[in-house]
Structures are given as C-alpha cells and as structure tokens.
C-alpha cells in the first residue's frame, strides 16, 4: 500500500504539467483569424441612419397682395378744367341701321379700356363745382352720360358699368319714364342708389330751338320740378335734346335753376365758365372702332389694353333733328 502511495506522489507533478500545457496553450490560429475578420467587417459596416421626423404645419399660409395705390385727387379749377364727357343712347344690338345703338360687347370693351387707362368717373355737379370754385378731382376724370331714358341703359349698361366700378349720368325726358322700352322709376332709383346722377332732358324731347316761349318754358322748367318730385333727388343739370340751343333757351335753363347744361357734341375735353351752359360732349356711335373711341380721350395709356376691332357695318346717315315732339312717345297725363 505504501508503495502505491509513493508511486502516486512521484507521478502527480508530471500529470499536472501535462494538463497545464493544454489549458493555457495559445489559441488556435484559424479561430483567431475568424474572430479578426468578424471584428473588421463589423467595423466597416455603415452606421444605421437615424429616422428624421418632419413636422408639417396644418396652417396654410395666406398670401396678401399689396394694395393698389389710390390715385391722389388734386384741386382743379376754378374756370378751365379738362374733363371729357361721353354721350351714349342705346346699349343694345340695333334692330335697325342706327348709329345710336352701341352693342353691349363693344360698350364693355370701351368701359374696360377706361378702367385700364385709370379714368375715374365723376358727376356733372362735381365738374361744375370745379369750374366755379375749384375742387378736388381725380387725375383722369371723365363723365359718362346716357340720354333719352332707354331701358337698355339699365338692363345692359348698368351691370357693365358696375362690373368695372363705373357710374354715369342719366338725362331723362320726363314723359318717357315708365313707357314700354324706357326706364321705370324703380330702375332709375336703383341706379341713383349705386352712385349715378340724374339730369333733365326736357319733358317730351322736342327741338327746343323751334318752340315758342310758353312751350319752351314748360319743357325746361316743368321737367325739373316733375323729376325732383318723382325721384326725390335734386335735378341740377340739363341736356338739350339734339344738342340744339336756341337764342333764348339758355336763359330759360338758367331761370329754371339749373347750374349747367350739356350742349352740342364735339371733340374737346376743355370745359370752363365760358361754356358752362353748353358743356361739350363726345358722342359714341355704333360705328366707332377703338381708334375713333380713343380720340375722345385726352389721356391715353398702354396700347396693350386696346380692344381688337372687328369689321363694322357702314355708318348710318347723320341724324336729322326732328322739329316736333309728336314724333316721339307721348305720355297721357
């Protein structure tokens, strides 16, 4: 037994040396290479991108355009003032060959051009105030008048004028109001409420130059009183039927209390004290193209705004004044 113990003790160091060599041996070279490749590959991988959060506003920004500068009004007058005055009759397609019918599409082209060329409508009373006293007017003032109380002034001209921010002046023969094809009282009042002005165009639209004194006085004086009563607005200006002015007509117009009157048609925009009772108007006819229309305008703008003209019919013959009012509509009292 002792011999076996002695042998075991002698062999134990050798056994321990062999085991130590295996436990603490250097790692296998293939395994080491594999580990190095794995580490290197991991190092070369690109970093994973971090997701970016985009914040979207639920509020849509509103674009506010810069306001268009308002034209500065300046004092004009007293006495000489430059204001073109246009005169229309019908705004409709003519059932006959007549120079007094301006088609609505052509009329709209003309009104649009006035807007684009920065014309500003004024009333006749504003013009008179500038002539007599000096008054503030826009840089390019204009007066747009309509004679004879035709109903198409309301049905066609009025909405077109309103579309472009324009107003006008109606010259009404009292006895025409309410007749078929002519303006009704309610239509006139609506236009007045929209900024239009009203003047007298006599009672029955006669040629005043051939009337005797009693009839002349009645046409001029009574028409003003009746229009004021009917419409409830001041009637301060007058337009001579046909533009004809007799030797005593102006005296009766002044006597009736009118502060000015529209005279014969012409091509000038120059108004003043010397023609206060024969203010010059330019008649716009159906045959007028853009070139003819702009000759009445003392201030012109960019030609790009000019309408494209289409061929027009042969102009109708000049209108001959009708000397007797019986050829016009009559209204039973």
C-alpha positions in Angstrom: 0.0 0.0 0.0 2.8 2.4 0.9 4.4 1.5 -2.4 1.3 2.6 -4.3 1.1 5.9 -2.5 4.8 6.6 -3.2 4.3 5.9 -6.9 1.2 8.3 -7.0 3.1 11.1 -5.3 6.0 10.7 -7.8 3.7 10.8 -10.8 1.4 13.8 -9.8 3.8 16.6 -10.9 4.2 15.1 -14.3 0.4 14.8 -14.7 -0.1 18.4 -13.6 2.5 19.6 -16.1 0.7 17.9 -19.0 -2.7 19.3 -18.1 -1.2 22.9 -17.7 0.1 22.7 -21.1 -3.3 22.0 -22.6 -5.3 24.6 -20.5 -3.0 27.6 -21.1 -2.0 26.9 -24.7 -2.2 29.8 -27.2 -5.5 29.9 -29.1 -5.8 28.2 -32.5 -4.6 30.4 -35.4 -7.7 29.7 -37.6 -10.1 30.6 -34.8 -8.1 33.8 -34.2 -8.3 34.7 -37.9 -12.1 34.2 -38.0 -12.5 36.5 -35.0 -10.4 39.2 -36.5 -12.4 39.1 -39.8 -15.7 39.4 -37.9 -14.5 42.4 -35.9 -13.1 44.1 -39.1 -16.4 43.5 -41.0 -18.4 45.0 -38.2 -16.2 48.0 -38.1 -16.6 48.6 -41.9 -20.4 48.4 -41.9 -22.0 51.9 -42.4 -23.8 53.3 -39.4 -27.6 52.9 -39.4 -29.3 56.3 -40.2 -31.5 57.7 -37.6 -35.0 58.4 -38.8 -35.8 62.2 -39.2 -39.1 63.4 -38.0 -40.6 66.1 -40.3 -43.1 68.5 -38.7 -45.9 69.5 -41.1 -47.9 72.7 -40.3 -51.6 72.3 -40.5 -52.0 76.0 -41.2 -51.8 77.1 -44.9 -50.1 80.5 -45.2 -52.3 83.1 -46.8 -50.8 85.4 -49.5 -52.0 89.0 -49.1 -51.3 91.1 -52.2 -50.1 94.6 -51.7 -53.0 97.1 -52.1 -53.1 99.1 -55.3 -52.2 102.8 -54.5 -55.2 105.1 -54.7 -54.8 107.9 -57.2 -54.4 111.2 -55.4 -57.1 113.7 -56.2 -55.9 117.3 -56.7 -57.7 120.6 -56.9 -58.6 121.6 -60.4 -60.1 124.9 -61.5 -61.6 127.3 -60.9 -62.6 128.1 -64.5 -60.7 125.9 -67.1 -60.9 122.2 -66.3 -60.1 119.3 -68.7 -62.9 116.6 -68.4 -64.0 114.5 -71.3 -67.8 113.9 -71.4 -69.1 110.9 -73.4 -72.7 110.5 -74.6 -74.4 107.2 -75.3 -78.0 106.5 -76.2 -78.8 102.8 -76.6 -76.6 100.0 -75.3 -78.0 97.1 -77.3 -77.8 95.4 -80.7 -79.7 97.5 -83.1 -82.8 96.2 -84.8 -82.3 98.8 -87.5 -79.3 100.5 -89.0 -78.8 103.2 -86.4 -75.7 104.9 -85.1 -77.3 105.3 -81.7 -77.0 101.6 -80.8 -73.7 100.5 -79.3 -73.6 96.7 -78.8 -73.0 95.6 -75.3 -69.8 93.8 -76.1 -68.3 96.9 -77.7 -69.5 99.0 -74.9 -67.8 96.7 -72.4 -64.6 97.0 -74.3 -64.8 100.8 -74.1 -65.6 100.8 -70.3 -62.8 98.3 -69.6 -60.4 100.4 -71.5 -61.3 103.4 -69.4 -60.7 101.4 -66.3 -57.4 100.0 -67.5 -56.3 103.5 -68.5 -57.2 104.7 -65.0 -60.1 107.0 -65.8 -62.3 107.8 -62.8 -66.0 108.8 -63.4 -67.3 111.9 -61.8 -70.7 113.6 -61.9 -71.7 116.7 -63.7 -72.2 118.6 -60.4 -68.6 117.8 -59.4 -67.4 119.3 -62.7 -69.4 122.4 -62.1 -68.0 122.8 -58.6 -64.5 122.6 -60.0 -65.3 125.2 -62.7 -67.0 127.6 -60.4 -64.9 127.2 -57.2 -62.0 124.9 -57.8 -62.5 121.4 -56.4 -60.6 118.1 -55.9 -60.9 115.8 -58.9 -59.1 112.5 -59.8 -56.1 112.7 -62.1 -58.1 111.4 -65.1 -61.8 112.4 -64.6 -64.5 111.5 -67.1 -68.3 111.9 -67.3 -70.3 109.1 -68.9 -73.8 110.3 -69.9 -76.8 108.5 -71.3 -79.7 110.3 -73.0 -83.3 109.5 -73.6 -84.1 107.1 -70.7 -83.8 103.9 -72.8 -84.4 100.8 -70.8 -81.2 99.1 -72.0 -79.3 101.7 -70.0 -80.5 99.7 -67.0 -80.5 96.2 -68.4 -77.2 96.3 -70.3 -75.2 99.4 -69.4 -75.7 99.5 -65.7 -74.3 96.0 -64.9 -71.3 96.5 -67.2 -70.6 99.8 -65.6 -70.9 98.3 -62.1 -68.6 95.4 -63.1 -65.8 97.9 -63.7 -66.6 100.3 -60.8 -68.0 103.0 -63.1 -71.0 105.3 -62.6 -72.8 107.5 -65.1 -75.3 110.4 -65.5 -78.8 109.9 -66.9 -80.5 112.7 -68.8 -84.2 111.8 -68.8 -87.2 113.2 -70.8 -89.8 113.1 -68.0 -92.7 111.9 -70.2 -90.7 108.8 -71.4 -90.3 107.4 -67.9 -92.4 104.3 -67.4 -93.2 103.8 -71.1 -92.5 100.5 -72.8 -88.9 100.3 -73.7 -87.9 103.1 -71.3 -86.7 103.3 -67.8 -89.1 102.7 -64.9 -89.0 104.7 -61.7 -87.6 101.8 -59.6 -84.8 101.2 -62.1 -83.8 104.8 -62.0 -83.8 104.9 -58.2 -81.7 101.7 -58.1 -79.1 103.4 -60.4 -79.2 106.6 -58.2 -78.6 104.4 -55.1 -75.5 103.0 -56.9 -74.0 106.5 -57.3 -75.5 107.6 -60.6 -76.7 111.2 -61.2 -79.8 112.3 -62.9 -80.5 115.4 -65.0 -83.3 116.7 -67.1 -83.7 116.1 -70.9 -86.9 118.1 -71.1 -90.5 116.8 -70.9 -91.1 115.4 -74.3 -87.7 115.7 -76.2 -88.6 118.4 -78.7 -86.2 120.6 -80.6 -86.2 123.5 -78.2 -84.8 125.9 -80.8 -88.2 126.0 -82.7 -90.6 126.3 -79.7 -92.5 129.4 -78.7 -91.8 130.9 -75.3 -94.6 129.2 -73.3 -93.8 125.7 -74.6 -90.1 126.3 -74.2 -90.5 127.4 -70.6 -92.7 124.4 -69.8 -90.3 121.9 -71.3 -87.4 123.3 -69.3 -88.9 124.4 -66.0 -91.7 121.8 -65.5 -89.4 118.9 -66.3 -87.1 119.8 -63.5 -89.9 120.1 -60.9 -91.6 116.9 -62.0 -88.4 114.9 -62.0 -87.5 116.1 -58.5 -90.9 115.2 -57.2 -90.9 111.8 -58.9 -87.4 110.7 -57.9 -86.8 112.6 -54.7 -83.3 113.8 -55.8 -82.0 117.3 -56.8 -82.1 117.9 -60.6 -79.3 120.4 -61.2 -78.2 120.0 -64.8 -79.9 119.9 -68.2 -79.2 118.3 -71.6 -80.6 120.0 -74.7 -82.5 117.5 -77.0 -80.4 117.1 -80.2 -77.9 119.5 -78.7 -79.7 122.4 -80.3 -79.7 125.6 -78.4 -82.0 128.5 -79.4 -81.4 132.1 -78.8 -83.5 132.2 -75.6 -83.1 128.5 -74.5 -80.1 129.2 -72.2 -82.0 132.0 -70.5 -84.8 129.6 -69.6 -82.4 127.0 -68.4 -80.8 129.5 -66.0 -84.2 130.7 -65.0 -85.3 127.2 -64.1 -82.4 126.9 -61.6 -80.0 124.6 -63.5 -76.4 125.1 -62.7 -75.1 123.8 -66.1 -76.2 122.2 -69.3 -74.9 119.8 -71.9 -74.6 121.3 -75.3 -73.6 120.2 -78.8 -71.3 117.3 -79.4 -67.6 117.9 -80.2 -64.1 116.6 -79.8 -62.8 118.7 -76.9 -62.5 117.9 -73.2 -61.9 121.5 -72.3 -64.7 122.8 -70.0 -65.0 126.2 -68.3 -67.1 129.1 -67.3 -67.4 130.3 -70.9 -69.3 127.1 -71.9 -70.9 126.2 -68.6 -74.3 126.0 -70.3 -73.1 124.4 -73.4 -70.7 121.8 -72.0 -69.0 119.8 -74.8 -69.8 116.1 -75.1 -68.4 113.5 -77.5 -71.0 111.1 -79.0 -70.0 107.5 -79.1 -71.6 105.8 -82.1 -72.1 102.2 -83.2 -69.6 102.6 -86.0 -66.8 103.8 -83.8 -63.8 101.5 -83.6 -61.1 101.6 -80.9 -59.1 104.2 -82.9 -62.2 106.5 -83.1 -63.0 106.0 -79.5 -59.6 106.9 -78.1 -59.5 110.2 -79.9 -62.0 111.4 -77.4 -59.7 110.6 -74.5 -57.1 113.3 -73.6 -55.0 110.9 -71.5 -54.0 107.6 -73.0 -52.4 104.5 -71.6 -50.7 101.3 -72.6 -51.9 100.2 -76.1 -51.9 96.6 -74.9 -55.3 97.3 -73.4 -56.9 98.4 -76.7 -59.6 96.0 -77.8 -59.2 94.1 -81.1 -61.5 95.7 -83.6 -63.8 93.7 -85.8 -65.2 95.0 -89.1 -68.1 97.3 -88.6 -71.1 98.0 -90.7 -71.3 101.0 -92.9 -72.1 104.0 -90.7 -75.7 105.1 -90.7 -76.5 108.6 -92.1 -76.3 111.5 -89.7 -79.3 112.1 -87.6 -81.5 115.0 -88.6 -83.1 116.8 -85.7 -86.9 116.2 -85.6 -88.6 119.5 -85.1 -91.8 118.3 -83.5 -92.1 116.3 -80.3 -95.2 114.5 -81.6 -92.9 112.0 -83.4 -91.6 110.8 -80.0 -93.6 108.8 -77.5 -96.2 110.8 -75.6 -97.4 110.1 -72.2 -101.0 110.7 -71.2 -101.2 112.8 -68.0 
